[in-house]
Amino acid sequence: MSGRAAACRDNGDSTGVRPSPDTLTTIEPLGGIRRDLGLLTGFWAYVALSNVLWGLGMQASLASIGVVHVFSPWNARLMQHVLLFPALIGCLWLSRRIGWQPLWRAAPLQLLCGVIFSALANPAMDVAERVIGHAPWATLDFPSLSSATDGYAGQQGFLWLASATTFLLAYFFGLALLTGFNLYRRYRDAQLRSAALERSLSAAHLTALRMQLSPHTLFNLLNTIKGNVAWDPTLAQSMIVQLSDLLRRALRIGERELCPLEEELEFVRLYLQLQQRRFADRLIVVVPEPGSNPSILVPSLILQPLVENAVVHGLAHDYSPVTVRVDVQTADQTLVLRVMNSLMPGYIGGAPESVGIGLKNVRERLSIQFGERATFNAGRSPNQSWVAEIRIPVLHALVS
């Protein structure tokens, strides 16, 4: 039956079947049963120890005033709990099968399970005294239930009722402990599943954002090449070769969440070289030299939309030379990436980040990957240029 239960648990994700959170009627795998047994064993050991110590303390107090042989020996009390342990497991298993919904029907059944268990306490003590040799087996005589309610008339009936009341409380403590532990375990499992789904969603979102950059960049570059096909076919062919190299790198880098800073800058260089082939007399490019950058990981293709935005919007509002500059700095375990483009004097146009999807993707990616540890700001600087700045934690690349 445990194998079938495990199979049902494993197939839950594929079938969409989930146990109701409002009921304790579940089929636990073998690991869950072992945990429950361990929890109940520890709880019942504590109950047995406290009962034995209480009996010894009461016996010592009565002995000081000359009263002896009132309480059963400690080993009989211990044996009583050993005999009751299988009954405890059986009643709690039945209780879990009953569940708690609907409450009007489940509550009386749960109470009945507790009464059945507690009613076995006094007979278990009688058997325990005979197991340890404290009383002969021939004297074993279970009192009737009526004697326990007949005005506490008989000593045996009174002991039966007192014992049942004590163990009924212990039973419901055990039930509450087991129920609370299983509710906590379900809550923890639900939290883990929720975290896993959130990570999967974030990964899918990042993949979609990276894939969104490639066609956006491709369309702009194809338009650049198109302008050269008619009047300079040789230049257009050379640019197509460069574009193929650029797209090859984009596919390779875009498959990864992080890439080395040097690879990211090399991709930026290729893109800016393509733009310079068309705007050679207007576009000035300043990018860190290869090999001069630290071995740091950055989100793949994170600079591409910033550079593209700088080129497109820098050239769109001015016919004079435009400088696009990429700076890399590290300070206090923070990596600072800046993309700047010059603006013509007196430019009062709208903010470049208000156009297109590129910069919006940058904000979303940084928020997903780094949360509050990353910042992205864009705005006009005092030296008449537009600056887009990324600040992220330094992620050192592993050197193999």
N, C-alpha and C positions, 0 to 999 in steps of 0.2 A: 504493500500500500504506500510505503514511503517513496518508492520509485515512481509510482503513478502521480503522487503529490508533487514530486519535484518536476516531473514532466509538465504538469498543469501550470506550475509556477514559471517554468522556462518559456512556455508558449504564450504567456500572458501578453507580451508585447506585440506578437504577430496577430493575435486574434482580437486585441483590443479589450479583452475581458479583465476587469479589475475588481477585487473584493470591495464591497461597500464599506465606506469609512464609518458607517453607523452601526456596524455589527461586529461581534468578535468571532463569528462563525467562519473560520478560515482553515485551510489545510496547510499546515506548516511543513517545510522541508526538514530533513533530518537535523541540520544545524540548528534550526529554531527549536526543535524538540529538546535537543541537548541543552540549549541555553535555558529553556524553561525548567528543565529538571534540575539544573545546577542552581537556579534561583530558588526553587522550592526547597531543595535540600538545605541550602544555607539558611533559609527562613525557618524551616522546621527544626533544624539543629539549634537555632537561637531560642525558639519556643521551648524545646525540650530542656535546654540548659537553664533557662530562667525558671521553669517550673520545678526542676530538681532543686535549684538553689533556694527557691521560695519555700519548698517543703522542708528542706534541712533547717532553714532559719526558723520556721514556725515550730518545728519539732524541738529545736534547742530552747526556744522561749518557753514552751510548755514544760519541758523537762526541768527547767529551773524552779518550777512551782510544784513538781512532783507528778505531773501528768505525762504519761508515756503511752506509746502504742496507739496514737490517734491518727497519725499520717502513715501512709504506706512507705516502705523503704525506698531509698533513692534509686536503687537498681530496678525496682518494680516500676517506678515512674518513668525511668528511661526506657524500659521494655514496652511500656504502654505507648510511648510515642513512636517506637519502632513499629509496633503492630498497627498503629493508626496511619503511618505514612503511605502505604499502598491505598488505603481508603481515601486519604487526602488527594492523591493523584487522580484517582478515579472520579471523585466528585468534582474536582476542578476541570478535568477533561470534559465531563458531562456538562458542566456549567458553560464552558466555551462553546460546546456544540449547540447549546440552547440559545446563546447570544442574549442581546438586550433589546431587540426590536421584534414586535411592538412591546413597549414597556409594560403595558397592562397585563400582558400574558406572560412575559419573561420574568417579571419580578416575583410572582408567587412560585414559579418553578425554581428560580435561583434560591429563594428562601428554603424551599423543600430540600434542595441539595445540601444546604448548610445544616438543616435539622437532622437529616439522615446521618451526616458525618458526626455531628456532635452527640447524637444518641448512641453512637458506638463507643464513646469515651469510657463510660463506666464498665461495660462488659469487657473492654480491652484491658482495663486495670485488673479486673477479676482474673482474666486469663494470664496477665503478666505476673501476678503474685504466685500463681501456680507454676508458671514456667521457671521462676527463680527458686521455687521450693518454699516460699513463704507460707503457703496454705495448701492443704491436700486437694487433689482434683475431685474427690468425692463430695466436697462441700460446695462445688460450683453450682450456683443457682441464680439465674437471671430474674430480677424482679419484674413484675408486670408494670405496664405503663400507667395503670390506674393508681398504683401506689405512689406515683410521683405527683399526683394531683389531688389526692385525697387529704387535703389539709396538711400536707407534709407528715402524714401519720406515721409512716415507717421510716426507720433510719436509712434503709436501702433506697427507698423512693426519694428521700431528701438528697442523698449523695448522688443519685442518678441525675436529678434536676440541676444540682449545683455544678456537677461535672459537665453536663450538656451545655449549660449557660456559658461556662468558661471557654469551652472549646468551640462554641458557636462564634464567639467573638474572635478567637484565633483564626478560625476558618475564613471569616470575612476580611480579616486583615490580610491573609494570604491571597485571597481573591483580588482584593484591591491592589496589592503589590504586583501580582502577575498581570492584571489588566492594565495598570499604569505603565509597566515596563513594555508591554506589547504596543500600547498606544504611542509611547515614545519611540519605539523602534520603527513603527509605521511612519511617524512624522519624520524621523531621520532619513528613512529610505525615500520618502517623498521629496525631501530637501535635496538629497543626492541626485535623484532623477531630474528634479527641476534644474539643478546646477549643470548637469550634463546636457540637458536640452538647451539651456541658455548658451553654453559653450558652443554647441553645434550650430545654433542660430547665429551666434556672433561670427563663427568661422564661415558660414554660408554668406552672411552679409558682407564680410571682408572680401570673399571670393567674387561676389557680384560687383563690388566696388572696383576691384582690380580689373575685372573683365570690362567694366564700363569705360576704363581709360583707353584701352587699345583702339576701339573703333573711333572714339572721339579724336584721338591723335592722328589716326590713319586718314580720316576725312580731311583734316586740315593740311596734312602733308601732301595728299594727292592733289588738292587744289593748288598747292605751291608748285608741284611738278607740272601740273596741267598748263600753268602759265608759261612754261619753258618749252613745251613740246613743239610748238609751231615755229618759234623764232630761234631756238637753240637746241636741236635734237641731241647733240652730243652731251650737252649739260644735262638734259632731261634723262638720258640713259645713265649717266654717272650718278644722278640723284636717285634713280630707281635702284641701282646697286646699293647705295647707301641706305635707302629705305628698307630694302630686304634685310640688310644687316641689323638695322634698328628693330624691325619687327621680330627677327629671330631672337634678339636679346630680350625684347619685351615679353615674348612667350616664355622664355626660360626664367626670367626674373619674376614674372607675374604669377608663376606657379607656387612661389614661396611667399610666406608671410613676411619674412625678413631677408635681407640680402646685405652683403658687405657694402660699406659706404663707397668704396672705390668703384664697384660695379654700377652703383646708382649714378655716380658722377660720370662714368664712361657713357652710360646711356644718355645723360644730359648733353655731353659733348657731341655725340652723334646727331642728336636732334638739332642742336644749335648750328652745327656745321651745315645741315641741310637748309636751314633757314638763311644762313649766310650766303649760300650759293645763289639764292634769289635776291637777297637784300644786301649784297656785298658792299654797296656804297652807303648804306644807312644803318646797318646793324653791327655793333661792336660787342664782342663777347669776352667776358673775363670769368674763367673757371679755374679752380685750383689745379695745379699740374699733377699728372699721374704720379703716384708714388709718394706724394707729399701729405697724404691723409692718414689718420690713425686707423687701426684695425677695429672698426666699430660697425655694429649692425644697425641698419635703419629699416623702417617699413618699405617694402619694395614698391617702386614707382611713386614714391611720395613726393619727389621733387618735380616730376614731369608736368603735372597740371600747373604748378607755380611758374615754371619756366615758360610753358606755353602761354599762360595768361600774360606774363611779362612781355613776350614777343608780340602777341596779337594786339594787346591794348596799348603797348608802348608805341607801336608803329601806326596804329589806327588814328591817333590824334595828332600826329606830328610828321612833317616831311623832312625834318632835320635828322641827323644821326642820333640813334638811340643806343644807349649802353645797357646791356643786360649782364648783371654780375651775380655770381653765386659765391657765397662765403660760408666757410665751415669753421666753427670755434667750439672748444670744450672748456668748461669751467665748473668746478665743484660738482663733478659727476653729472653734468648736464651738457647735452649736445645742442648747439645752436646752429640751425640752418637758415640762411637768409638768401632770398632771391630779390634782387633790386632791379628796377628799370627806371631810366631817366624820363622826366616829363618836361615838355616844353615850358618855358617861363610863362607864368600867368594862366596855366591850365586849370580850369575849374570844372572839368567833366565829372561824371559820376564815378563812384568807386568801382575799380575793375572787378572786385569779387562779387559784384551784384549781377554779373553776366556769366552765363554758362553753368555747368555742373561740376567743373573740375575742382574749384576751391571748396565747394560744399562737400564733395567727397573727401577732401583732405581733412576737414573738420570731423566728419563722421568716423573716418578711419582712426584718427588719433583718439577720439573719444572711446571707441570700442577697444582699441589695443592698450591704451595707457590710462584712460579715465582722467582723473584730476591731476595726474603726474605730468601730463603734456599740455602745452598751450600753443595756440595759433593766433597770431595777430597780423593784420594787414592794414596799412594806412600810409598817408603821405608823411614824408620825413622833412625836416627843416631845409635840407639841401636840394629841394625840388626833385625828389624821386619817390617812387612808390616802392615800399618795402613789405614783403611777406616773410614773416619770421616763425619758425617752428622751434619749440623747446621740448626736448624729450630726454628721459634718463639715458645715460650712457650704457650701452649694451656691448660689452667687449666680445669680439669674435674669438672662438676657440682656435688656437694655432695647433694644427696637427703636425 
